């Protein structure tokens, strides 16, 4: 519905404005004016992906940009993406982009 579209868009804007922070689903839902379960359903219907998948992908994209353009280390990029373990970050990065982050650093 148009209402779900507006709310999902508001949720996405909230996420983008805080992409470098830890974001709770409950905070996103509150900002979008709906329950967590309604947020999850509406977001998936509008974007084709879950809120968690969207967050993970966007954080990995931020980390990828830091590796490519800012000369960030893998540990720094992992931190930007919200990973405490660089090994877990490397696995997620390779799954998302098809190449390990070490190949982006030259």
CORTA-V349545 format. One record per residue. N is the residue number from 1. RES is the residue in one letter. SS is DSSP state (~ for helix, > for strand, _ for the rest). PSI is psi in radians with two decimals (999 if undefined). D_FIRST is the distance of its C-alpha to the first C-alpha in Angstrom with 1 decimal. Layout:
# CORTA-V349545
n=N res=RES ss=SS psi=PSI d_first=D_FIRST
n=N res=RES ss=SS psi=PSI d_first=D_FIRST
This chain:
# CORTA-V349545
n=1 res=X ss=_ psi=2.87 d_first=0.0
n=2 res=X ss=~ psi=-0.63 d_first=3.8
n=3 res=X ss=~ psi=-0.78 d_first=5.3
n=4 res=X ss=~ psi=-0.68 d_first=5.2
n=5 res=X ss=~ psi=-0.82 d_first=6.2
n=6 res=X ss=~ psi=-0.77 d_first=8.7
n=7 res=X ss=~ psi=-0.71 d_first=9.9
n=8 res=X ss=~ psi=-0.68 d_first=10.5
n=9 res=X ss=~ psi=-0.74 d_first=12.3
n=10 res=X ss=~ psi=-0.70 d_first=14.2
n=11 res=X ss=~ psi=-0.77 d_first=15.2
n=12 res=X ss=~ psi=-0.70 d_first=16.4
n=13 res=X ss=~ psi=-0.71 d_first=18.4
n=14 res=X ss=~ psi=-0.78 d_first=19.9
n=15 res=X ss=~ psi=-0.86 d_first=21.0
n=16 res=X ss=~ psi=-0.64 d_first=22.5
n=17 res=X ss=~ psi=-0.32 d_first=24.4
n=18 res=X ss=_ psi=0.44 d_first=26.0
n=19 res=X ss=_ psi=-0.47 d_first=26.3
n=20 res=X ss=_ psi=0.02 d_first=30.1
n=21 res=X ss=_ psi=2.89 d_first=29.7
n=22 res=X ss=_ psi=2.26 d_first=29.1
n=23 res=X ss=_ psi=2.24 d_first=25.5
n=24 res=X ss=_ psi=2.51 d_first=24.6
n=25 res=X ss=~ psi=-0.67 d_first=21.2
n=26 res=X ss=~ psi=-0.60 d_first=21.7
n=27 res=X ss=~ psi=-0.71 d_first=22.2
n=28 res=X ss=~ psi=-0.81 d_first=19.0
n=29 res=X ss=~ psi=-0.76 d_first=17.0
n=30 res=X ss=~ psi=-0.79 d_first=18.9
n=31 res=X ss=~ psi=-0.64 d_first=18.3
n=32 res=X ss=~ psi=-0.14 d_first=14.5
n=33 res=X ss=_ psi=0.67 d_first=14.9
n=34 res=X ss=_ psi=2.95 d_first=14.0
n=35 res=X ss=_ psi=2.87 d_first=16.2
n=36 res=X ss=~ psi=-0.76 d_first=17.4
n=37 res=X ss=~ psi=-0.68 d_first=16.1
n=38 res=X ss=~ psi=-0.70 d_first=12.5
n=39 res=X ss=~ psi=-0.86 d_first=13.0
n=40 res=X ss=~ psi=-0.75 d_first=14.5
n=41 res=X ss=~ psi=-0.85 d_first=11.9
n=42 res=X ss=~ psi=-0.73 d_first=8.9
n=43 res=X ss=~ psi=-0.78 d_first=11.5
n=44 res=X ss=~ psi=-0.70 d_first=12.7
n=45 res=X ss=~ psi=-0.65 d_first=9.6
n=46 res=X ss=~ psi=-0.74 d_first=9.1
n=47 res=X ss=~ psi=-0.32 d_first=12.9
n=48 res=X ss=_ psi=0.09 d_first=14.5
n=49 res=X ss=_ psi=2.77 d_first=16.8
n=50 res=X ss=_ psi=2.86 d_first=17.4
n=51 res=X ss=~ psi=-0.79 d_first=18.0
n=52 res=X ss=~ psi=-0.76 d_first=21.6
n=53 res=X ss=~ psi=-0.72 d_first=22.0
n=54 res=X ss=~ psi=-0.83 d_first=20.5
n=55 res=X ss=~ psi=-0.85 d_first=22.8
n=56 res=X ss=~ psi=-0.82 d_first=25.8
n=57 res=X ss=~ psi=-0.79 d_first=25.3
n=58 res=X ss=~ psi=-0.70 d_first=25.0
n=59 res=X ss=~ psi=-0.67 d_first=28.1
n=60 res=X ss=~ psi=-0.64 d_first=30.0
n=61 res=X ss=~ psi=-0.67 d_first=29.3
n=62 res=X ss=~ psi=-0.78 d_first=30.7
n=63 res=X ss=~ psi=-0.72 d_first=33.7
n=64 res=X ss=~ psi=-0.76 d_first=34.2
n=65 res=X ss=~ psi=-0.69 d_first=34.3
n=66 res=X ss=~ psi=-0.69 d_first=36.8
n=67 res=X ss=~ psi=-0.77 d_first=38.9
n=68 res=X ss=~ psi=-0.73 d_first=38.9
n=69 res=X ss=~ psi=-0.39 d_first=39.3
n=70 res=X ss=_ psi=-0.04 d_first=40.7
n=71 res=X ss=_ psi=0.46 d_first=43.2
n=72 res=X ss=_ psi=2.59 d_first=41.7
n=73 res=X ss=_ psi=2.91 d_first=43.4
n=74 res=X ss=~ psi=-0.69 d_first=41.6
n=75 res=X ss=~ psi=-0.72 d_first=41.9
n=76 res=X ss=~ psi=-0.77 d_first=40.4
n=77 res=X ss=~ psi=-0.69 d_first=37.5
n=78 res=X ss=~ psi=-0.76 d_first=37.0
n=79 res=X ss=~ psi=-0.77 d_first=36.9
n=80 res=X ss=~ psi=-0.61 d_first=34.4
n=81 res=X ss=_ psi=-0.03 d_first=32.1
n=82 res=X ss=_ psi=0.29 d_first=32.7
n=83 res=X ss=_ psi=2.35 d_first=35.3
n=84 res=X ss=_ psi=-0.34 d_first=38.5
n=85 res=X ss=_ psi=1.97 d_first=40.1
n=86 res=X ss=~ psi=-0.51 d_first=40.6
n=87 res=X ss=~ psi=-0.76 d_first=41.1
n=88 res=X ss=~ psi=-0.68 d_first=37.7
n=89 res=X ss=~ psi=-0.82 d_first=36.3
n=90 res=X ss=~ psi=-0.75 d_first=38.3
n=91 res=X ss=~ psi=-0.84 d_first=36.9
n=92 res=X ss=~ psi=-0.70 d_first=33.3
n=93 res=X ss=~ psi=-0.82 d_first=34.0
n=94 res=X ss=~ psi=-0.68 d_first=35.7
n=95 res=X ss=~ psi=-0.69 d_first=32.9
n=96 res=X ss=~ psi=-0.70 d_first=30.4
n=97 res=X ss=~ psi=-0.10 d_first=32.6
n=98 res=X ss=_ psi=0.05 d_first=35.2
n=99 res=X ss=_ psi=2.56 d_first=38.1
n=100 res=X ss=_ psi=2.67 d_first=39.6
n=101 res=X ss=~ psi=-0.45 d_first=39.4
n=102 res=X ss=~ psi=-0.48 d_first=43.2
n=103 res=X ss=~ psi=-0.32 d_first=43.0
n=104 res=X ss=~ psi=-0.26 d_first=41.2
n=105 res=X ss=~ psi=-0.02 d_first=43.9
n=106 res=X ss=_ psi=999 d_first=46.6
